[in-house]
Every structure is written in C-alpha cells, then in structure tokens.
Amino acid sequence: DRNGWNFPNTETAVNAAASTSIKHVMLTATLGVAIYIVATKLYAIAFTVGNGGALTFGSAATVNDADTGIFADICRVSDTSYAIGYLDDGGSDYIYIRMGSVSGTTITQGDESASMSGTSAATVDDGVGICKPRNGVLAVVYADDDTYGYCAAATYTTITVGTPGTAVEFATASQNSDLPRCASHADGYIAVEYQ
C-alpha cells in the first residue's frame, strides 16, 4: 500500500555462485525471465509467480559462454518470448542479440545475431540497452570504448534475429555516453537515456 512495501516471502536461491548484472522482465503477470552473469558467462532462467508471490524456477540456459563483461539487457517481446542484448568478449567485443521463448519454465533459445558495431574498430564496453520499438523490430543502444553512443535495429521472426541495419550515432565522444538504455514509447519510436 502507499505506506510501504510488504515482502511476505522468504528469498529464493536461484544460483549458488556469485552473480552480477542481474535483471529480469515479466512476460505476463505470472511468467518472467531473469538474466545474470556468473564468472563472465551470461545465463537466462524462467520463473513463474504463484499465489502470494511464491516463485518456481526452471533450469538455467547459457546465453553466452564467452566473456560477457558486466553489461547485458533484456526486454519483453511477447507473452512467451524475450530478447537479450549483450557484449560478447569472445566475438570481437561487439554487441549481439539472442532471443528466446518460454514454455512453462523451459527456455528455447534462438541463434546469436550477427554482430553490431558503430565502427569496424569499435570495442563496445560502456553499456548495452535493448527494446522493441514495434512488432518485428528490436533496437539496441550501446557505447564504444571512445564513448560514442550508437543505436542499431534488427528485424526478428519468432526467435530468429535478422541482419542488423547500420548503426546510427546518437552521441559524440565529447558527451561520454556511458551506460545507455532505451525504451519504446510509441509505435516505431524509442527514447534513449545515457550518462
């Protein structure tokens, strides 16, 4: 209520190892997906929310087995699917998208997308954000090691990501556009925020 939050449940252990970069998204009122990094590897896990907030988790799926840095983001695509944007240190330090679908608490993953970069020599290391500006299109924002901010779009079908379009610069190096995020605010439009 307006006077404070009530947490009636005890905490539920999802992963016993040290985790970083933890985020989640709700696909429906009772189905969600969380992402987290353990020892630089990126995982996703689906969960359901029952009566009184009780949580039931499925098995973790490995999204990226190479170094993922500390930046990853997830967005809802539909009642049963999601998209993750992340840095892949095993893939030339570029940004990739991987989608997944959930049945019960079981995750089925699509293939990793083609890489996205603002310039051919860019090393992306200052943040990633992902959102869905309209059906069939995903947008990814990211900053490279010179802190230029970029946005690129890619089409998708079910959980297959198409070839990304050309990255567009939204902030110059002098703006130090660290930690960018994006959100859809109208059909075909996104808002970008960054430090």
Residue pairs with C-beta under 8 A, 6 or more apart in sequence:
8 52
8 53
9 52
9 53
9 54
9 55
12 55
12 57
14 34
14 36
14 45
14 47
14 57
15 36
15 38
15 43
15 45
15 60
17 38
17 39
18 38
18 39
19 36
19 37
19 38
20 36
20 37
20 38
20 70
21 35
21 36
21 37
21 42
21 68
21 70
21 71
21 72
22 34
22 35
22 36
23 34
23 35
23 36
23 72
23 73
23 74
24 32
24 33
24 34
24 35
24 74
25 32
25 33
25 74
25 75
25 76
25 82
26 32
26 76
27 33
27 76
27 78
27 79
27 80
27 81
27 82
27 102
28 79
29 49
30 48
30 49
30 50
31 46
31 47
31 48
31 49
31 79
31 80
31 102
32 46
32 47
32 48
32 49
33 44
33 45
33 46
33 47
33 74
33 82
33 100
33 102
33 107
34 44
34 45
34 47
35 42
35 43
35 44
35 45
35 63
35 72
35 74
35 84
36 42
36 43
36 45
37 43
37 68
37 70
37 72
40 66
40 67
40 68
40 69
40 89
41 62
41 64
41 65
41 66
41 67
41 68
42 62
42 63
42 64
42 68
42 72
42 84
42 86
43 60
43 61
43 62
43 63
44 60
44 61
44 63
44 74
44 82
44 84
44 100
44 107
44 109
45 57
45 58
45 59
45 60
45 61
45 107
46 57
46 58
46 102
46 104
46 105
46 106
46 107
47 55
47 56
47 57
47 58
47 105
48 55
48 56
48 104
48 105
49 55
50 56
56 105
57 105
58 102
58 104
58 105
58 106
58 107
59 105
59 106
59 107
61 100
61 107
61 109
63 72
63 84
63 86
63 98
63 100
63 109
64 86
64 88
64 90
64 96
64 98
64 112
65 90
66 88
66 89
66 90
66 91
67 88
67 89
67 90
68 86
68 87
68 88
68 89
69 86
69 87
69 89
69 125
71 86
71 87
71 125
71 126
71 127
71 128
72 84
72 85
72 86
72 87
72 128
73 84
73 85
73 86
73 128
73 129
73 130
73 181
74 82
74 83
74 84
74 85
74 130
75 82
75 83
75 85
75 130
75 131
75 132
75 138
76 82
76 132
77 83
77 99
77 132
77 138
77 156
80 101
80 102
80 103
81 99
81 100
81 101
81 102
81 158
81 159
82 99
82 100
82 102
83 97
83 98
83 99
83 130
83 132
83 138
83 156
83 161
84 97
84 98
84 99
84 100
84 130
85 95
85 96
85 97
85 128
85 129
85 130
85 138
85 140
85 142
86 95
86 96
86 98
86 128
87 93
87 94
87 95
87 124
87 125
87 128
87 142
88 94
88 95
88 96
88 112
88 115
91 112
91 115
92 115
92 117
93 122
93 123
93 124
93 125
94 115
94 116
94 117
94 122
94 124
95 115
95 116
95 117
95 124
95 128
95 140
95 142
95 152
96 112
96 113
96 114
96 115
96 116
97 112
97 113
97 116
97 130
97 138
97 140
97 154
97 161
97 164
98 109
98 110
98 111
98 112
98 113
98 161
99 109
99 110
99 156
99 158
99 159
99 160
99 161
100 107
100 108
100 109
100 110
100 159
101 107
101 108
101 110
101 158
101 159
102 108
108 159
109 159
110 158
110 159
110 160
110 161
111 160
111 161
113 154
113 161
113 162
113 163
113 164
114 161
114 163
114 164
115 164
116 140
116 142
116 150
116 152
116 154
116 164
116 167
117 124
117 144
117 150
117 167
118 124
118 142
118 144
118 148
118 150
118 167
118 169
119 144
122 144
122 145
122 146
122 148
123 144
123 145
124 142
124 143
124 144
124 145
125 143
125 144
125 145
126 142
126 143
126 144
126 145
126 147
126 177
126 178
126 179
126 180
127 142
127 143
127 178
127 179
127 180
127 181
127 194
128 140
128 141
128 142
128 180
129 140
129 141
129 142
129 180
129 181
129 182
129 192
130 138
130 139
130 140
130 141
130 182
131 138
131 139
131 182
131 183
131 184
131 190
132 138
132 139
132 184
133 139
133 153
133 184
133 187
133 188
133 189
133 190
134 184
134 187
134 188
136 155
136 156
136 157
137 153
137 154
137 155
137 156
137 188
138 153
138 154
138 155
138 156
138 161
139 151
139 152
139 153
139 182
139 184
139 190
140 151
140 152
140 153
140 154
140 164
140 182
141 149
141 150
141 151
141 170
141 180
141 181
141 182
141 190
141 192
141 194
142 149
142 150
142 180
143 149
143 150
143 171
143 177
143 178
143 179
143 180
143 194
144 150
146 173
147 171
147 173
147 175
147 176
147 177
147 178
148 169
148 171
148 172
148 173
148 177
149 169
149 170
149 171
149 175
149 177
149 180
149 192
149 194
150 167
150 168
150 169
150 170
151 167
151 168
151 170
151 182
151 190
151 192
152 164
152 165
152 166
152 167
152 168
153 164
153 165
154 161
154 162
154 163
154 164
154 165
155 161
155 162
156 162
170 177
170 192
171 177
171 194
176 195
177 194
177 195
178 194
178 195
179 194
179 195
180 192
180 193
180 194
181 192
181 193
181 194
182 190
182 191
182 192
182 193
183 190
183 191
183 193
184 190
185 191
